[in-house]
């Protein structure tokens, strides 16, 4: 079954605009406050936290040192994607999953223009990612298996830095996770206050 969070272009525009902001903690906390988005810092934030951006939508925030490493907005889950791929139901769900992805990419292109890169994993699943470079970070709209307990997902990943400074491999999501781990190894996690 596919679970999809529908959202307005205004929310997409705000999320995509984060790639033009400084990736420091205070800048983002101010942005969240301005939008009346509620960060959950109750358990501390050194290993990340979620921000309720309304309607049960959550933005995942990965802090690093005194900065923000990346923001992740999962908007679509397909928990049964690896079931019987020969069934008619799987074929219908696959078309629906692709349609959702293509729609978000088209909406993103209306805001950001043509992407800098279109990625397809070089494996049997051929998961896709579309990448735009902002002023201080890059945006990835992708199909991936970020957390296998939820199956296949689609998310918007906003990463600090410049896309061309990194080497990417299949699966693309593992490359993004590696970037995060390397940054944490270099700069550490924020200190809990």
Steps between C-alpha positions, in 0.01 A plus 500: 500500500625849414468775758534848351490836676347758272628852550470841343749670268560759773643232732712361218629852424596551868678165521689552176600849613702352787786425258563876477528561876805469723505153654545621857281399791368847589401580140287189482344540843402854397354368173298239687372760745404739218292223339354391837660159448568321824836329555493217753817550703363324810737205469795719415609552147855374470391205283233686308147612560168539323309816422122486478417709195125443525247235400712219649790583266845483652829639382801305627797717597856371528718742701878489481720697738321837523362471148240306309626218280177418318121512507288206385131517413351155430171541316422155360539142628441172319520238773404201284723576201700175525202269508397296195630716216308290248160586645264749337481694827878549506492634143227751590685612812826535307329728245348703782836529677668617178219747432539659845876534448461652154243747631728622782793531256285705260377724783861546616608591147234774489668655804869419439529462123689219332692269736878479498493122503265207440624188675394138451648229722693242299334199658191292439269744680620807304385749766507859381616832642478850357745762631505880506780716640403793723723776637613311812370148449348262250153351473427139415154368416543125511357150514699301754507248780617728780350292780415145391234455769282743301577352159565719200454871554522832324649800670642845453854506640659843546874459556752769595786549258555479128383196303808492277729467802380146570533164331176306470446127454213253479286504704486879507344509850808323638719776356291764677519302824878470457530879463312542827716246681823656369386843620410361842838327520671829416292749703324284757150527631374813675544519875181459698425810707 
